[in-house]
Amino acid sequence: MKTLKEIKCGETVRVIKITGEGAIKRRIMDMGIVKGVEIYVRKVAPLGDPVEVTVRGYELSLRKADAQMIAVE
């Protein structure tokens, strides 16, 4: 299973599952990243942190640690 952290720039993926517990999982879900939503990876910083994505029509930057909790296909 791939995570959002492993996706290359320019790819579109669909969320399968969000791992993590409590407040971190809730924060990710509050940003609009839920099961079934499509995510387009716009940019990845040279060192991989942060990752800029488009979710539901808006741009969002995620830390590597947060991107690793999002399983995608």
Contact map, one row per residue, 1 for C-alpha under 8 A:
1110000000000000000000000000000000000000000000000000000000000000000000111
1111011000000000000000000000000000000000000000000000000000000000000000111
1111111000000000000000000000000000000000000000000000000000000000001111110
0111111000000000000000000000000000000000000000000000000000000000001111110
0011111000000000000000000000000000000000000000000010000000000001001100000
0111111100000000000000000000000000000000000000000000000000000000000100000
0111111110100000000000000000000000000000100000000000000000000000000000000
0000011111100000000000000000000000000000100100000000000000000000000000000
0000001111100000000000000000000000000000111100000000000000000000000000000
0000000111110000000000000000000000000001111000000000000000000000000000000
0000001111111000000000000000000000000001110000000000000000000000000000000
0000000001111100000000000000000000000111100000000000000000000000000000000
0000000000111110000000000000000000000111000000000000000000000000000000011
0000000000011111000000000000000000111110000000000000000000000000000000011
0000000000001111110000000000000011111110000000000000000000000000000001111
0000000000000111110000000000000000110000000000000000000000000000000001111
0000000000000011111000000000000001100000000000000000000000000000000001110
0000000000000011111100001000000001100000000000000000000000000000000011100
0000000000000000111110001000000000000000000000000000000000000000000011100
0000000000000000011111011000000000000000000000000000000000000000000010000
0000000000000000001111111000000000000000000000000000000000000000000000000
0000000000000000000111111100000000000000000000000000000000000000000000000
0000000000000000000011111110000000000000000000000000000000000000000000000
0000000000000000000111111111000000000000000000000000000000000000000000000
0000000000000000011111111111100000000000000000000000000000000000000000000
0000000000000000000001111111110000000000000000000000000000000000000000000
0000000000000000000000111111111000000000000000000000000000000000000000000
0000000000000000000000011111111111000000000000000000000000000000010000000
0000000000000000000000001111111111000000000000000000000000000000000000000
0000000000000000000000000111111110000000000000000000000000000000000000000
0000000000000000000000000011111110000000000000000000000000000000000000000
0000000000000000000000000001111111000000000000000000001100000000000000000
0000000000000010000000000001111111101000000000000000001000000000000000000
0000000000000010110000000001100111111000000000000000000000000000000000000
0000000000000111110000000000000011111000000000000000000000000000000000000
0000000000000111000000000000000001111100000000000000000000000000000000000
0000000000000110000000000000000011111110000000000000001100000000000000000
0000000000011110000000000000000000011111000000000000001100000000000000000
0000000000011110000000000000000000001111100000000000111100000000000000000
0000000001111000000000000000000000000111110000000000111000000000000000000
0000001111110000000000000000000000000011111100000011110000000000000000000
0000000011100000000000000000000000000001111100000011110000000000000000000
0000000011000000000000000000000000000000111110000011100000000000000000000
0000000110000000000000000000000000000000111111011111000000000000000000000
0000000000000000000000000000000000000000001111111110000000000000000000000
0000000000000000000000000000000000000000000111111000000000000000000000000
0000000000000000000000000000000000000000000011111000000000000000000000000
0000000000000000000000000000000000000000000111111110000000000001000000000
0000000000000000000000000000000000000000000111111110000000000111000000000
0000000000000000000000000000000000000000000110011111000000001111000000000
0000100000000000000000000000000000000000111110011111100000001111001000000
0000000000000000000000000000000000000000111100000111110000111100000000000
0000000000000000000000000000000000000011111000000011111000111100000000000
0000000000000000000000000000000000000011110000000001111111110000000000000
0000000000000000000000000000000110001111000000000000111111110000000000000
0000000000000000000000000000000100001110000000000000011111000000000000000
0000000000000000000000000000000000000000000000000000011111100000000000000
0000000000000000000000000000000000000000000000000000011111110000000000000
0000000000000000000000000000000000000000000000000001111011111000000000000
0000000000000000000000000000000000000000000000000001111001111100000000000
0000000000000000000000000000000000000000000000000111100000111110000000000
0000000000000000000000000000000000000000000000001111100000011111011000000
0000000000000000000000000000000000000000000000001110000000001111111000000
0000100000000000000000000000000000000000000000011110000000000111111100000
0000000000000000000000000000000000000000000000000000000000000011111110000
0000000000000000000000000001000000000000000000000000000000000111111111000
0011100000000000000000000000000000000000000000000010000000000111111111000
0011110000000000000000000000000000000000000000000000000000000001111111100
0011000000000000011100000000000000000000000000000000000000000000111111100
0011000000000011111000000000000000000000000000000000000000000000011111110
1111000000000011111000000000000000000000000000000000000000000000000111111
1111000000001111100000000000000000000000000000000000000000000000000001111
1100000000001111000000000000000000000000000000000000000000000000000000111
